[in-house]
Amino acid sequence: MSRLEKAGFDTTARHPSDLNAIKEGYQIESRHQSCHTAVSSQGYVFEGHVPARYIRGFLANPPHNAIGLAVPGMPLGSPGMEVGDRFAPYQVLLLKKDGSSEVFASVENAAQQYQREAQP
């Protein structure tokens, strides 16, 4: 069972032969890319190791002109990237239709990414 399924999301995994084409098709700029791309039933993208709490908060009230959220790269300690108690603070970015982004949430410690309420 995937982390998203454990968090209550209904998921279907696909392994396309050209993931870059998927990212390009959803207008995910290279500077925002990571190893995973999820697409909601509403067409929003979630790129990389975005904690479920922020996905849930985003989907509850999608910001105007947003295409989704991203955690570029693979930050140490983010969901799926745990290595003991090591953690590197990271940002969850709000991706916009015009290609720009802004900080949606700053994750300063491991406990913060697992809190139930999405309070960026």
Residue pairs with C-beta under 8 A, 6 or more apart in sequence:
2 11
2 13
3 52
3 79
3 80
4 11
4 38
4 52
4 55
5 11
7 52
7 56
8 52
9 52
9 55
11 38
16 22
19 37
22 37
23 33
23 37
23 47
26 37
26 39
26 45
26 67
26 68
27 67
27 97
27 99
28 37
28 45
28 47
28 67
28 68
28 70
28 95
29 95
29 99
29 101
31 72
32 47
32 70
32 72
32 93
32 95
32 101
33 47
33 48
33 70
33 72
34 47
34 48
34 49
34 70
34 71
34 72
34 73
34 74
35 48
35 74
36 47
36 48
36 49
37 45
37 46
37 47
38 45
38 46
38 47
38 50
38 55
39 45
39 46
40 46
40 59
40 68
42 59
42 62
44 58
44 59
44 62
44 66
44 67
44 68
44 69
45 67
45 68
45 69
45 70
45 95
46 55
46 58
46 68
46 69
46 70
47 68
47 69
47 70
47 71
47 72
47 95
48 70
48 71
48 72
48 73
48 74
48 78
49 71
49 74
49 75
49 78
49 79
49 80
49 81
50 69
50 70
50 71
50 79
50 92
51 78
51 79
51 92
51 107
51 113
51 114
52 79
53 113
53 114
53 115
53 116
53 117
53 118
54 69
54 92
54 104
54 105
54 118
54 120
55 69
56 118
57 117
57 118
57 119
57 120
58 66
58 68
58 69
58 94
58 104
58 118
60 118
63 94
65 96
65 97
65 98
66 94
66 95
66 96
66 97
67 95
67 96
67 97
68 95
69 92
69 93
69 94
69 95
69 104
70 92
70 93
70 95
70 101
71 78
71 90
71 91
71 92
71 93
72 93
74 81
75 81
75 88
75 89
75 90
76 83
76 86
76 87
76 88
77 83
77 86
77 87
77 88
77 110
78 90
78 107
78 113
79 113
79 114
82 110
85 110
87 109
87 110
89 106
89 107
89 108
89 109
90 106
90 107
91 103
91 104
91 105
91 106
91 107
92 103
92 104
92 105
92 106
92 107
92 120
93 101
93 102
93 103
93 104
94 101
94 102
94 103
94 104
95 101
96 102
104 120
105 118
105 120
106 120
107 113
